[in-house]
Structure formats: structure tokens, C-alpha cells
Amino acid sequence: MTRRISIFGSTGSIGCNTVDLIARDREAYEIVALTGGRNFEKLARQALDLKPKIAVTAYPECYQDLKEALGGSGVEAAAGEDALCDAAQRPSDWTMSAIVGAAGLPPGLKALEQGATVALANKESLVTAGALVMATAKASGATLLPVDSEHSAIFQALVGEDIEAVERVIITASGGAFRDLPTEDLAHVSLADASSHPNWDMGQRITIDSASLFNKALELIETKEYFGIDTNRIEAVVHPESLVHALVGFKDGALMAHVGPPDMRHAIGYALHWPERRALPVERLDLASIGQLTFRAPDEERYPALRLARWVMEEGGLAGAVFNGAKERALDAFIDGRIAFLDMAAAVEDVIEKMSGDGLGKVAIGLDTVREADHIARQRVDAWIGNRSERG
Ligand code: NDP
């Protein structure tokens, strides 16, 4: 029997890795929807190849080009956020949620409402609206499977275990592009340097977030939201080799580590075939040639993102939406060359300090309140950048 599959963010790094796995066993799948953003040419190529029922670009200005590229193929073209949500409501057995940023939340929620299995790469969904995402899945009976490598690793280490027996969870961080750079040099790093990861091949935004450790900050919050583990039992450790993805520590002192190559096709493939394990086209590690694995504590002074994540986890409620919205806006500004690398954390910290008295933790999480908090956080970052420019 063929499985119905939708891939949201199919033109991105996770999306292309998902397409790669699907294309290896094409007959087993019926593709319902593929979606992209500005790269309508890649979306059209994927659609002509995989023949989904519908291909959606997030941007209305790309609609005409997409439609023309798909002319005569029988694949429907659509554009805009509403079209993404409509596509997410089409019946599917397995949906990959791999749009980057908070934009992934609305279609992800729609897919969960259908009760399908959703493979969640879009960590921002859990960071901005964890309680809403988990409650939506529970209400519809949907299965939510983690795709982030650390969370897939924790999930796999917990198979057959009682969550009550878990004492702590440790997620690893490669340390990103600047892990060996002296702190004083961080102020002057370039966009190109920040966009190159030492171990993983990922989209530009998550690669820069890895260099600032904002990615690890998002993952700490994601761990709390997905697994329901207390903040003080979640740790991050720097592991430059990126081979151990996460460890789960149990009451009896045992630590279960998940070890594998830095290839997202493992976590994607695990979620695709879950609860089975099937052969995947990933490298098999030769431990003797690797020789040693190293670990060190992260420097929270050098990387404020980790400290800020702990505040978000303690505060709860809309704190994650504010944190993520501010981070996304600061990242936009760094990519556009309007602020320097270290300004990203400074801007986010300023926004959080100013909004920390607003009772964010007490506001109920709904799509509207999350959007509003996200919007305000982005405005505050713009104001921070404006004030700084005026000060010269
Ligand atoms: P990419 O930037 O490579 O791809 C993002 C995808 O989202 C593309 O299809 C892009 O379209 C689309 N997109 C961009 N903006 C919008 C928008 N406003 N609305 C709808 N779609 C949009 O990202 P990654 O694949 O690296 O990451 C995707 C998600 O997975 C992120 O949440 C990331 O944190 C997470 N993740 C990624 C990992 C990785 O290895 N890459 C590892 C673990 C988690 P287009 O390119 O056509 O503009």
C-alpha cells in the first residue's frame, strides 16, 4: 500500500534530504503536497519529478512563475500562507514539517489537526507554542515525531523506557563555526564565516544560529516542550565531533548515548519508517579510526543565548514566542548586514529584559497570542537597532 506524504519546506536542506529518501523508494509513496518559499524553480523541478497533487509557494509574487513552470503537468499550483494551511489539511499519512522559522507553525498545526503523523524539524513550532502544539496533537490523536538530531536521539534512547526513570537529558552542541575563535574576535566575524558549519550541511539560518548557539538555545526549549522534562534536568555540552547527538541519564546512573554520523537522513529516515528501523543511506562509523570523542562545558558568558533559553524555560507561556521572534528578527538584520554577530544576542537580551515584567508566562498560548508576541518582539528588535544607529 502506498503512503500519502506531504513535505512542507521541500526546497530546503531538510526538505531535500526528505525528498532524497522518498525518491529512493518512489513506488511506496503518493505525494500529496510539496511546499517552498522563494526558490520556485527548485519547487517546480521537485514537483515535476515527484508529481504531488499540489505545489505551494509561500510567496504570492512567485505564484505566476510556479504556475507556468508546472503548466501541463497536472500539478496544481498555489501561493500564500492560507494556501499552505489548506495544503496541510489535505489527508496525508506522514507530513514533514520543515519550513524554517515561526512561519512553520500555522501549517504544522493544521497538519496535526488532521491526526496525521507529523515529523517535526521545525523546532520553532515547539519553541513558540509548545503547549498548543502538544495539545493539538493530543486532541486529534496525531503522532508527533522529532526530527532534530538531538531530539530524535533522545526519542530513540527512550524507546522501552519509563520517562519517570529519566534523571537528566544532555544535548550536544558542535560549538558552531567560531568554537575555536578567541572571544574578542567574535565582534568582527563575517556573514560568510558564520554561514559555514564545521560538521553539518544545513540551511543558512540554522547554521548561523549554530555559531551563536541560538540553535542550541532553541533545542533546550524544544527538549522541555516535547519531552516534558524539567528545566534543571536538561543540559547542553559542547562536543566538537558531532557524533554523539544526545544522552539520556537514568536514575540508576546509566547514560544512554545516541551515536551516528552528522547526516540528517538518519533522523528523517527514522521518523519516516518509525516504529520500524529500515536500512538508510548513511555512513557507518568506524570508531577505531575516529579514536576519541571530546566534550566540554559551554561558556554561557560567551554565548548569552543559553542563559536566555533558561529564562524562557522558567517563564513559559509566551516567553518562547518573544525569544524566537526577537532572534529571527536579529538574524534577519545580521544577514542583511545591519548589525554585527554579537549584536544578535545583545538585541534579544534587551527585548527579553524589557518584556520580562509583562507576565508573558501567564498568557494562554493560542495562535493569535503567539503571533502578537512574535510581532511585538520583532518591533522591539527594530527599535533596538534604530536606537543604536542613532547613538552612532
Ligand atoms: P532551509 O532554509 O534550508 O529551508 C527552509 C524551507 O522553508 C525552504 O523550503 C524555504 O523555501 C521555506 N521557507 C522559507 N521561508 C518561508 C516562509 N516564510 N514560509 C514558508 N516556507 C518558507 O532550512 P533547513 O532545512 O535548514 O531547516 C528547516 C527547519 O528544520 C528549521 O526549523 C531548522 O531549525 C530545522 N532543522 C534543520 C536541520 C538541518 O540539518 N538543516 C537540523 C535540525 C532541524 P525556499 O528555500 O524555497 O525559499
Residues whose N, C-alpha, C, O or C-beta is under 5 A from the ligand:
A	BS01	NDP	G9 S10 T11 G12 S13 I14 G15 T35 G36 G37 R38 N39 A58 A98 I99 V100 G101 A103 A121 N122 K123 E124 D148 S149 D201 M202 G203 Q204 I206 M264
